[in-house]
């Protein structure tokens, strides 16, 4: 029974974190009208929109490099596609929720532990 619980724990943590992220995002958007958000975005210049996308992509690329360095440091090999996907998901959820230590670690454990 306990062993089965331990096996299901990563799934429970992932579902809990997903639920927490949905609640967090919902709470953040309650203070803002969707029409106001779309109006603000439509008033941004194209240069600024591309700049935001480029800098965000660069940030995720740099953070993903930390995962590659970690695997290099411990002399373990995983396919680069798995590292990139796992790093992106864990950083995206961690940055959205704000509990990176808990959320990012749980996601990495779930994906890298297989």
SULCOR-V480481 format. One record per residue. N is the residue number from 1. RES is the residue in one letter. OMEGA is omega in whole degrees, -180 to 180 (none if undefined). D_CENTER is the distance of its C-alpha to the mean C-alpha in Angstrom with 2 decimals. Layout:
N|RES|OMEGA|D_CENTER + N|RES|OMEGA|D_CENTER
This chain:
1|X|-180|31.48 + 2|X|180|29.48 + 3|X|179|28.35 + 4|X|177|27.14 + 5|X|179|25.19 + 6|X|179|23.51 + 7|X|-179|22.64 + 8|X|-176|21.09 + 9|X|179|19.23 + 10|X|179|15.88 + 11|X|178|16.10 + 12|X|179|17.10 + 13|X|-180|14.29 + 14|X|179|11.71 + 15|X|178|13.86 + 16|X|180|14.31 + 17|X|177|10.71 + 18|X|178|10.48 + 19|X|179|13.80 + 20|X|180|12.97 + 21|X|178|10.21 + 22|X|178|12.90 + 23|X|-179|15.53 + 24|X|-180|13.89 + 25|X|178|13.38 + 26|X|179|16.89 + 27|X|179|18.36 + 28|X|-177|17.17 + 29|X|178|18.73 + 30|X|-178|21.92 + 31|X|-175|23.22 + 32|X|176|23.03 + 33|X|180|25.02 + 34|X|179|23.25 + 35|X|178|26.34 + 36|X|179|26.01 + 37|X|179|22.44 + 38|X|177|23.68 + 39|X|180|26.77 + 40|X|-179|24.95 + 41|X|-180|22.78 + 42|X|179|25.98 + 43|X|177|27.77 + 44|X|177|25.47 + 45|X|179|27.13 + 46|X|179|25.97 + 47|X|-180|25.81 + 48|X|178|23.48 + 49|X|179|21.15 + 50|X|178|21.12 + 51|X|178|20.71 + 52|X|180|17.58 + 53|X|-179|16.08 + 54|X|-179|17.45 + 55|X|176|16.32 + 56|X|178|12.69 + 57|X|178|12.89 + 58|X|178|14.78 + 59|X|178|12.35 + 60|X|178|9.55 + 61|X|179|12.61 + 62|X|179|13.82 + 63|X|177|10.83 + 64|X|176|10.93 + 65|X|177|14.59 + 66|X|178|14.13 + 67|X|177|13.16 + 68|X|178|16.19 + 69|X|178|18.32 + 70|X|178|17.53 + 71|X|177|18.71 + 72|X|-178|21.62 + 73|X|-178|22.58 + 74|X|178|22.86 + 75|X|177|24.60 + 76|X|180|22.45 + 77|X|169|21.84 + 78|X|177|19.17 + 79|X|-179|19.06 + 80|X|-180|17.13 + 81|X|179|15.57 + 82|X|179|14.09 + 83|X|-179|12.76 + 84|X|-179|11.29 + 85|X|-178|9.66 + 86|X|180|8.36 + 87|X|-179|7.26 + 88|X|-179|5.54 + 89|X|-177|3.75 + 90|X|178|3.57 + 91|X|180|3.37 + 92|X|179|2.14 + 93|X|-180|2.99 + 94|X|179|4.91 + 95|X|179|6.17 + 96|X|-177|7.02 + 97|X|-179|8.66 + 98|X|178|10.00 + 99|X|-174|10.57 + 100|X|-179|8.53 + 101|X|-179|11.53 + 102|X|-174|11.57 + 103|X|-180|8.24 + 104|X|179|6.85 + 105|X|180|10.46 + 106|X|179|10.97 + 107|X|178|8.51 + 108|X|179|10.10 + 109|X|-179|13.38 + 110|X|-176|13.21 + 111|X|-177|12.58 + 112|X|-178|14.63 + 113|X|-179|17.23 + 114|X|none|18.57
